[in-house]
Amino acid sequence: MRATTLTYASGAWTRDDKVTDPNLVLWFGSPKLARDAKIYDDLRARFPKALIAGCSTGGEIYNDEVHDGTAVAAAIRFDHTTVRACKVAVSAGSDSAKAGREIAAQLSDFGLRAVYLLSDGLMVNGAKLVQGLLADLPPEVVITGGLAGDGADFASTCVGLDGPAVPGVIAAIGFYGGKLNATWGSAGGWDPFGPQRKITRSEANVLYELDGKPALELYKRYLGEAAEQLPGSALLFPLVIRPEAESSYDVVRTIVGVDEKAQSLIFAGDMPQGWTAQLMRGVPDSLIDGALRAARQARVGEDSGDGSSLALLVSCIGRKLMMGQRISDEVEIIRAECGAIPTIGFYSYGEICPHGFTGSCTLHNQTMTITVLREAA
């Protein structure tokens, strides 16, 4: 396996001829650039035989740097791994679990080792999407990826597979062969505060009531003046949910929309009725420590930095807004832990990765997730 990274500057991709014949090219771009077909067209002209997939972002990661208004890419040549891909069209309110099952049906085949997902970030219930995949794929298949971003605007996201990026697309890449080694790591670093409350009324990813009270009304009470900036300000105050108050299993959920009329909160993933929910807040040092823990989970031995492996980072837009000018610290600490491995990534509306406690794939919010791809000799 050989991998190299590219950036898009002054209207063109940088030249790097370390990998001239890739099987796969992944790209992540700012909303403005991602909507410009030139991003894809230039990659296609340069790599006519490669499978090419990408999405819009809330920020771009390139090695140990975080950028806005750019695009980044990785060109990968596998020596022993076959790469296949498929895409599914979705619309607002469509059945995300069904989309997951459709993807599983198209990719399921002998030798499937890993699936990397790039999904529209606003038209998909990420938790249901993952559930659909898990229902029809073998448990040993590693599933990672993320939901496309749109900065902090939450207006429109786009995904492309062997074509320009457009809204309403889920793209999935399957990796086949016994020599692929896909490792992963996922951690948050947010701190819970305030009382735990029971989810007393919800439907899928819409939360209506906590402890029998309107969810939006209660949430605004905690936000104070920041409530005027909803839903954007909600990125700084996610919720952690658990099956039971003392459960060791938890997931973090971020608000992606509000409904003033219904006094409800709309999340990127399911909010199961009967679970407990608690507000969270973050400080930069804790979030950076979370990124370090994710890197230690994903790391397998030393990396020489010669392009024989690739790291794909998906972090939450909420982390980026929380850390501000310190945002590069979380990718710098990953680089220090994992070595000079070629790295690209993006800031997302949801992260798809196995859970650190259960090992089963799920949708996360407010986490740093890392996928490392390597091939055995």
C-alpha positions in Angstrom: 0.0 0.0 0.0 1.1 3.5 -0.8 -0.6 6.7 0.1 0.0 10.4 -0.4 -1.9 13.6 0.5 -2.8 16.6 -1.7 -4.2 20.1 -1.0 -6.3 22.4 -3.2 -4.8 25.9 -3.5 -5.1 28.7 -6.1 -7.7 26.7 -8.1 -5.6 23.6 -8.5 -4.5 20.4 -6.7 -0.9 20.3 -5.6 1.4 18.1 -7.6 2.6 14.9 -5.8 3.7 12.0 -8.0 4.4 9.5 -5.1 1.2 7.7 -6.1 0.4 8.0 -9.8 -2.0 5.0 -10.2 -4.3 5.0 -7.1 -7.2 2.6 -6.7 -8.9 5.1 -4.4 -8.9 8.9 -4.0 -10.7 10.5 -1.0 -11.3 14.2 -0.8 -12.9 16.6 1.7 -13.7 20.2 0.9 -15.2 23.4 2.3 -18.9 23.9 1.4 -18.1 26.4 -1.3 -15.4 24.3 -3.0 -17.2 21.0 -2.5 -20.2 22.4 -4.6 -17.8 23.3 -7.4 -17.5 20.4 -9.9 -13.9 21.5 -10.6 -12.8 19.8 -7.4 -13.9 16.4 -8.8 -13.1 17.1 -12.5 -9.5 17.9 -11.8 -9.0 14.7 -9.7 -10.7 12.6 -12.4 -8.5 14.1 -15.1 -5.4 13.3 -13.1 -6.5 9.9 -11.8 -8.7 8.5 -14.6 -8.9 4.9 -13.2 -9.4 5.6 -9.5 -12.5 5.4 -7.5 -13.1 9.0 -6.2 -15.3 9.9 -3.3 -15.6 13.1 -1.2 -17.9 15.4 0.8 -18.4 18.9 2.2 -17.0 19.8 5.6 -17.0 22.0 8.6 -13.2 22.3 8.3 -10.4 20.3 6.7 -7.6 18.4 8.3 -4.3 18.0 6.5 -1.5 16.2 8.4 -1.2 18.2 11.6 -3.1 21.3 10.5 -6.7 22.4 10.4 -8.0 24.6 7.6 -11.1 26.4 6.4 -12.0 27.2 2.8 -9.7 24.6 1.4 -9.9 21.0 0.1 -7.6 18.0 0.9 -7.3 14.6 -0.7 -5.5 11.3 -0.3 -4.5 9.1 -3.2 -4.1 5.5 -2.2 -2.7 2.5 -4.1 -3.5 -0.9 -2.5 -1.3 -3.8 -3.4 -3.5 -6.6 -2.1 -6.9 -5.0 -1.4 -9.8 -4.6 -3.8 -11.9 -1.5 -3.5 -15.6 -1.3 -4.5 -18.2 1.4 -3.8 -21.9 2.2 -4.1 -24.1 5.1 -3.4 -27.7 5.6 -2.3 -29.9 8.6 -2.8 -31.8 10.0 0.2 -34.2 12.8 0.9 -35.5 14.5 4.1 -37.5 12.0 6.1 -36.4 9.0 4.1 -35.7 5.7 5.8 -32.1 5.8 6.9 -32.1 2.2 8.1 -33.3 1.0 4.7 -30.5 3.0 3.1 -28.0 1.1 5.3 -29.5 -2.2 4.3 -29.3 -1.2 0.6 -25.6 -0.4 1.0 -25.0 -3.7 2.9 -26.7 -5.6 0.1 -24.5 -4.0 -2.6 -21.2 -4.4 -0.7 -21.6 -7.7 1.1 -19.3 -10.2 -0.5 -16.6 -12.6 0.5 -13.5 -10.9 1.9 -15.2 -7.7 3.0 -13.0 -6.3 5.8 -14.1 -2.7 6.2 -16.6 -0.1 5.0 -16.0 3.7 4.9 -19.1 5.9 4.8 -19.6 9.5 3.7 -23.2 10.6 4.1 -25.3 13.7 3.7 -25.2 15.3 7.1 -28.8 16.8 7.2 -31.1 14.3 5.5 -29.9 11.2 7.3 -30.5 9.7 10.7 -26.9 8.5 11.2 -27.8 6.0 14.0 -30.5 4.4 11.8 -28.1 4.3 8.9 -25.5 2.3 11.0 -28.2 0.0 12.4 -29.2 -0.9 8.8 -25.7 -1.8 7.9 -25.1 -3.8 11.1 -28.2 -5.8 10.5 -26.9 -7.3 7.2 -23.1 -7.2 7.5 -20.9 -9.7 9.4 -19.9 -8.4 12.8 -16.2 -8.5 12.0 -16.5 -5.8 9.3 -15.1 -2.5 10.5 -17.5 0.4 9.8 -16.2 4.0 10.0 -16.8 7.4 8.4 -18.8 10.5 9.0 -21.7 12.8 8.1 -20.8 15.7 5.7 -20.7 19.2 7.1 -21.7 22.7 6.1 -19.5 24.8 8.5 -21.8 26.0 11.3 -24.7 26.9 8.9 -26.7 23.6 8.8 -28.2 24.6 5.5 -27.0 22.0 2.9 -24.3 19.3 2.7 -23.1 17.3 -0.3 -21.4 14.0 -1.1 -19.9 12.7 -4.3 -18.9 9.3 -5.6 -17.3 9.2 -9.1 -19.0 12.5 -9.8 -19.4 16.0 -8.4 -20.7 16.3 -4.9 -24.5 16.9 -4.5 -27.0 16.9 -1.6 -28.9 13.7 -0.7 -26.2 11.1 -1.2 -24.7 8.4 0.9 -21.4 7.0 -0.5 -19.9 3.8 0.8 -16.5 2.2 0.1 -15.9 -1.4 0.7 -12.4 -2.9 1.2 -11.9 -6.6 0.4 -8.9 -8.9 1.1 -7.3 -10.6 4.0 -4.2 -8.3 4.1 -6.1 -5.1 5.0 -5.7 -4.0 8.6 -8.2 -1.3 9.6 -7.8 0.0 13.1 -9.9 2.7 14.8 -10.1 5.0 17.8 -12.9 7.2 19.2 -13.1 9.5 22.2 -14.7 12.7 23.3 -13.4 14.6 26.4 -16.6 16.5 27.2 -17.7 16.8 30.8 -21.3 16.2 32.0 -23.0 18.7 34.3 -26.4 19.3 35.7 -29.0 16.7 36.6 -29.6 13.5 34.7 -33.1 13.6 33.1 -35.2 10.9 31.6 -36.3 11.0 28.0 -40.0 10.8 28.5 -41.1 11.4 24.9 -39.2 11.0 21.6 -39.5 9.7 18.1 -36.3 8.5 16.4 -34.0 11.5 16.4 -36.6 14.0 17.7 -36.7 14.8 21.4 -40.0 16.2 22.7 -39.8 15.8 26.5 -37.3 15.5 29.3 -38.8 14.5 32.7 -42.2 15.3 31.2 -41.3 18.9 30.2 -40.9 20.4 26.7 -37.3 19.6 25.7 -36.6 22.9 23.9 -37.9 25.0 26.8 -35.8 23.1 29.3 -32.7 23.3 27.1 -33.1 27.1 26.5 -33.2 27.6 30.3 -29.7 26.1 30.6 -28.3 28.0 27.6 -29.4 31.5 28.8 -28.4 34.2 26.3 -26.8 31.5 24.1 -30.3 30.3 23.3 -30.7 33.1 20.8 -28.1 31.5 18.6 -29.7 28.1 18.3 -29.2 25.7 16.7 -25.5 26.8 16.2 -24.9 27.4 19.9 -26.1 23.9 20.7 -22.8 22.6 19.3 -21.2 23.8 22.5 -23.7 22.0 24.8 -24.2 18.4 23.6 -26.1 15.7 25.5 -24.8 12.4 26.7 -27.4 9.7 26.7 -27.4 6.3 28.5 -29.8 3.3 28.7 -29.8 3.7 32.5 -28.4 6.4 34.8 -25.5 4.2 36.0 -24.8 2.5 32.7 -21.1 2.3 31.5 -22.4 2.6 27.9 -23.1 6.1 26.6 -23.2 8.1 23.4 -23.1 11.8 22.8 -25.7 13.5 20.7 -25.6 17.0 19.2 -28.6 19.1 18.2 -28.8 19.9 14.5 -32.2 21.7 14.5 -35.0 23.0 16.7 -38.8 23.1 16.2 -40.2 26.1 18.1 -43.8 25.1 17.4 -43.4 21.5 18.8 -40.8 22.7 21.4 -38.6 19.8 20.2 -34.9 19.2 19.6 -33.7 17.4 16.4 -30.5 15.4 16.7 -28.2 13.7 14.2 -29.0 10.3 15.8 -31.7 8.5 17.8 -32.8 9.7 21.3 -34.4 6.5 22.7 -37.4 7.0 24.9 -36.6 5.8 28.5 -32.9 6.6 28.3 -31.3 9.2 30.6 -29.8 12.4 29.2 -27.4 14.9 30.7 -25.9 18.2 29.4 -22.2 18.4 28.6 -19.6 21.1 28.2 -16.0 21.2 27.2 -12.7 22.8 27.9 -9.9 22.6 25.3 -7.5 20.6 27.4 -10.1 17.8 28.0 -11.0 17.6 24.4 -7.3 17.4 23.4 -6.9 14.6 25.9 -9.8 12.9 24.2 -8.1 13.1 20.8 -5.0 11.6 22.4 -7.0 8.7 23.7 -8.5 8.1 20.3 -5.0 8.1 18.7 -3.8 5.5 21.3 -6.7 3.2 20.4 -6.1 3.5 16.7 -2.3 3.2 16.8 -0.7 -0.2 16.0 3.1 0.0 16.3 5.4 2.6 14.9 4.8 4.2 11.5 7.6 5.2 9.3 5.8 7.9 7.5 6.7 6.4 4.1 3.1 6.3 2.9 2.5 2.6 3.7 -0.5 3.5 5.8 -3.1 6.3 6.0 -5.0 8.0 8.8 -8.5 9.3 8.2 -9.7 11.7 10.9 -13.4 12.7 11.4 -14.0 15.2 14.3 -17.1 17.1 15.2 -17.8 20.7 14.2 -18.8 21.3 17.8 -15.2 20.5 19.0 -13.9 23.0 16.4 -16.2 25.8 17.6 -15.4 25.0 21.2 -11.6 25.0 20.9 -11.4 28.0 18.5 -7.7 28.9 17.8 -6.6 25.8 19.7 -8.3 23.4 17.3 -5.0 22.4 15.7 -3.8 21.1 19.0 -6.0 18.0 18.7 -4.5 17.0 15.4 -1.0 17.8 16.4 -1.3 15.5 19.4 -2.5 12.7 17.1 0.4 13.3 14.8 2.8 13.1 17.8 1.3 9.9 18.9 1.0 8.1 15.6 4.0 9.4 13.8 4.4 11.1 10.4 1.6 9.0 8.8 -0.2 10.7 5.8 -3.3 12.2 7.3 -6.5 13.9 6.0 -9.8 14.4 7.6 -12.8 16.7 8.1 -15.1 18.3 10.7 -18.5 16.7 10.5 -22.1 16.6 11.6 -21.6 13.1 13.0 -18.9 10.5 13.4 -19.3 6.8 12.5 -17.0 4.5 14.4 -17.1 1.5 16.8 -17.8 2.4 20.4 -14.8 2.2 22.7 -16.8 0.3 25.4 -18.8 -2.2 23.3 -16.7 -2.4 20.1 -19.9 -2.1 18.1 -20.3 0.6 15.4 -22.5 3.5 16.2 -23.1 7.2 15.5 -21.1 9.6 17.7 -21.3 13.3 18.1 -18.6 15.6 19.6 -15.9 12.9 19.2 -12.6 12.6 17.4 -12.6 9.4 15.4 -9.6 7.9 13.6 -9.4 5.2 11.0 -5.9 3.8 10.1 -5.6 1.8 6.9 -2.6 -0.5 6.4 -1.8 -3.6 4.4 0.2 -6.6 5.7 3.2 -7.4 3.7 
